[in-house]
Amino acid sequence: MTKRDLIDQVSRKAHLTKRAAEEAVEVFLAEIGRITFRVISMKGKTVKIPNTDTMVTIKTHRSPRFTPGKTLKRQVIR
């Protein structure tokens, strides 16, 4: 599902204009991103590719990390 599809569905199901639905989806996604994701710095390292035994160097980079909430953790454990 694309963001446009989500906006269309929110617009229909909540009886909102497209503009209001778009704003609601944008705010929702921004808050989810702010609350559940964080950025960590990964140090560069050399790793071996198992299939070919070739050594490859990975540069220092930033990576997103997801922090699940209690409800999601409970659903996954079941």
C-alpha positions as CSV (number, residue, x, y, z in Angstrom):
1,M,0.0,0.0,0.0
2,T,1.3,3.4,-0.9
3,K,0.9,6.6,1.1
4,R,-1.5,7.8,-1.5
5,D,-3.6,4.6,-1.1
6,L,-3.6,5.1,2.7
7,I,-4.7,8.7,2.3
8,D,-7.6,7.6,0.0
9,Q,-8.8,5.0,2.5
10,V,-8.6,7.4,5.5
11,S,-10.5,10.0,3.5
12,R,-13.3,7.5,2.6
13,K,-13.5,5.7,6.0
14,A,-13.3,8.8,8.2
15,H,-15.4,10.9,5.8
16,L,-12.6,13.5,5.5
17,T,-11.5,15.7,2.6
18,K,-8.4,14.5,0.8
19,R,-6.4,17.4,2.2
20,A,-7.5,16.7,5.8
21,A,-6.8,13.0,5.4
22,E,-3.4,13.8,3.9
23,E,-2.5,16.0,6.9
24,A,-3.7,13.4,9.4
25,V,-1.6,10.7,7.7
26,E,1.5,12.9,7.5
27,V,1.2,13.8,11.2
28,F,0.6,10.1,12.2
29,L,3.6,8.9,10.2
30,A,5.9,11.7,11.5
31,E,4.9,10.8,15.1
32,I,5.4,7.0,14.6
33,G,8.8,7.7,13.1
34,R,9.8,10.0,15.9
35,I,8.7,7.6,18.6
36,T,9.7,4.2,17.3
37,F,12.9,4.8,15.3
38,R,16.3,6.1,16.3
39,V,19.5,6.5,14.4
40,I,22.7,4.8,15.6
41,S,26.3,5.1,14.2
42,M,27.8,1.9,13.0
43,K,31.6,1.6,13.0
44,G,33.3,0.4,9.8
45,K,34.4,-3.3,9.8
46,T,35.7,-6.1,7.5
47,V,33.4,-9.1,7.0
48,K,33.6,-12.3,5.1
49,I,30.9,-13.2,2.6
50,P,30.1,-16.9,3.4
51,N,29.5,-18.1,-0.2
52,T,32.7,-16.9,-1.7
53,D,35.0,-16.4,1.4
54,T,35.7,-12.9,0.1
55,M,36.6,-10.2,2.6
56,V,34.6,-7.0,2.2
57,T,35.1,-3.7,4.0
58,I,31.9,-1.9,5.2
59,K,32.3,1.8,5.7
60,T,31.2,3.7,8.9
61,H,27.5,4.6,8.5
62,R,24.3,5.6,10.3
63,S,21.5,3.0,10.5
64,P,17.9,3.2,11.7
65,R,16.8,1.1,14.7
66,F,13.2,0.2,15.5
67,T,11.9,0.2,19.0
68,P,8.7,-1.9,19.3
69,G,6.0,-1.1,21.9
70,K,4.6,-3.4,24.5
71,T,1.6,-4.4,22.5
72,L,3.7,-5.4,19.5
73,K,6.0,-7.4,21.7
74,R,3.1,-9.2,23.3
75,Q,1.7,-10.1,19.8
76,V,5.0,-11.4,18.6
77,I,5.6,-13.6,21.7
78,R,2.2,-15.3,21.4
